[in-house]
Amino acid sequence: MSKFPIDLGAYQRINLDPGSPALSAEQKAGLKANIQLCRDAIVFFTATGAARGVGGHTGGPYDTVPEVMILDALFRGASEKFVPVFFDEAGHRVATQYLMSTLNGDLPAEQLMRYREAHSHLPGHPELGLTPGVKFSSGRLGHMWPYVNGVAMANPNKILFCLGSDGAQQEGDDAEAARLAVAQNLNVKLIIDDNDVTIAGHPSHYLPGCSTAKTLAGHGLQVLEGNGEDIDDLYQRIYKAVNTNGPIALINHRPMCPGIVGLEGSTHGHDVISVKLAIEYLESRGQQAAADHLKGIKAPKQDYTFLGSSDKWDANRNVFGDAAVAILGRMSEAERIEKVRVIDSDLEGSCGLKKIHDAHPEVFIASGIMERGNFSAAAGFGMEKGKQGIFGTFSAFLEMCISEITMARLNYSNVLCHFSHSGIDDMADNTCHFGLNNMFADNGLSDAYATHLYFPADPLQMKACLETIFFDPGLRFVFSTRSKVPNILDSDGQEFFGGSYKFVSGKDEIIREGSQGYIVSFGEALYRSLDAVERLKQEGIDVGLINKPTLNTIDEEVMAKIGKSPMVLVVESFNRKTGLGSRFGSLLLERGLTPKYAHLGTHREGCGGLWEQFPHQGIDPAGIIAKVKELLKK
């Protein structure tokens, strides 16, 4: 592996006395040098993720370097006073954790150049026990502060810091954490990067009137606002916080990515810096070796050819938006305003809702990182017969909305939900962002208001599914992956879901016939299962394939057909403990059907990377083929 091209040995081990109210000239100069060194390093190694196609986040960790440098020096100067952990409620700022692990000697610098790569142990969010030097798992945005409150209770004589952001503070659990911290006078110091930028926009625009500082003050915290780029001001506020008992919030105002030409103040700074901008930045900083390294990186590509699928690939998460735009376009503007409302949760570009925003802004509401409240707002709009609320976010966040889903069902609401990033495919953010427990959405009783879960297999089926279910009453959950998927072909090489195909809710589909048993699959696991079926047939093993795009209903005709075959194998990327396979065997037994049965699903912590997640779980074609052969030998 190449040597890390930025000299991290230049990092100065500064000791700061928390009892000193001001920085000396020498300390200030050392901090400034450390800030620039670490910002250069973050730009470089996060950009290696961009160069390899695994993405990542640059702006958040880049922004918060000044406060992290001060905290590191305080931890070194008076370790007995602090819990020396850089707790961070924005898990996508993981580059901070990796860099500090390296500076503290736990992680080789060269490993940073494998940022988010599969099997590198550097996933897109910190995971305790996976990466040397990482001291906590952040989970999802805004989930850390309540946890840190508990750590503070366990360490009553020490000071704790929690790095925050204006985006994370939009989550409701932070409001709960604030109230508890004040009520119990917990010695937690919130250091919040307030750059007025989230993924999809500027909070001051889509949540006008909301102020992070005023909100926290309203909960009873002392709030200290200032310029996060002014080292003297930043240090003096941290000094005051450290020497004042109880919870305090430091609000650090700065533009996103200060000093990076082409990104400063932009929403694009939230994501990983482009290779082009990173090279320009590094060259302007005299880091030519780092720039040259980026120029030489080639993104790995999956060269496997999947049998039974076409060479046309598209992202169903975007196709959802295309299909919705087409349907809404057949309505008048007045009818759209009367009957439909689309509520985003800062992920419109990731869930396809931006397409609706651009085409029909009159029905679109740009909202913040408030999944529970936004879902309920969509459900409330859809409470009246003939009205539809439309809601979208990542599948990993479905678990957060279970209570609101129950309320929507009890109120007979009509909600069309798009949960993208389901399963594990292309999920370099790794385990905390896996969309595994989607079946939890079907949490009503047998006689409850209609709830249907749909996972279309390809772009054509996504369009057909939306055409069928768009105006259906009840709760409809449509799932898609982060990754692109290919069009499924029939036995004659024609598009299975093309031509005159019509989607029928609740109907299973026979993709391939088989005399020796059937694989049952859906979503992005279907084309992988189809490849396995085609390769098995080439070996003389005649196994068929069933697509189950409606996940929570029973097609009795198809169930009887496959139940009388020698073998049934469910293949999915959902959680093996809670997914379709966990219940499918019982459904067979209830009908007196007793084929040999097994199910494959996600069962291990993630490995990072993109398509590599599937073989890591044993649900790639090779794993499927091996399981089929095992079943047939029993």
Secondary structure, 3 states (H helix, E strand, C coil): CCCCCCCHHHCCCCCCCCCCCCCCHHHHHHHHHHHHHHHHHHHHHHHHHHHHCCCCCCHHHHHCHHHHHHHHHHHHHCHHHECCCCEECCHHHHHHHHHHHHHCCCCCHHHHHHCCCCCCCCCCCCCCCCCCCCCCCCCCCCCHHHHHHHHHHHCCCCEEEEEEECCHHHCHHHHHHHHHHHHCCCCEEEEEEECCCCCCCCHHHHCCCCCHHHHHHHCCCEEEEEECCCHHHHHHHHHHHHCCCCCEEEEEECCCCCCCCCCCCCHHHHCCCCHHHHHHHHHHCCCHHHHHHHHCCCCCCCCCCCCCEEEEEECHHHHHHHHHHHHHHCCCHHHHHHHEEEECCCCHHHHCHHHHHHHCHHHEECCCCCHHHHHHHHHHHCCCCCCEEEEEEEHHHHHHHHHHHHHHHHCCCCEEEEEECCECCCCCCCHHHCECCHHHHCCCCCCCCCEEEECCCCHHHHHHHHHHHCCCCCEEEEECCCCCEEEEECCCCCECCCCCCCCCCCCCEEEECCCCCEEEECCHHHHHHHHHHHHHHHCCCCCEEEECCECCCCCHHHHHHHHCCCEEEEEEEEECCCCCHHHHHHHHHHCCCCCEEEEEEECCCCCCCCCCHHHHHCCCHHHHHHHHHHHHHC
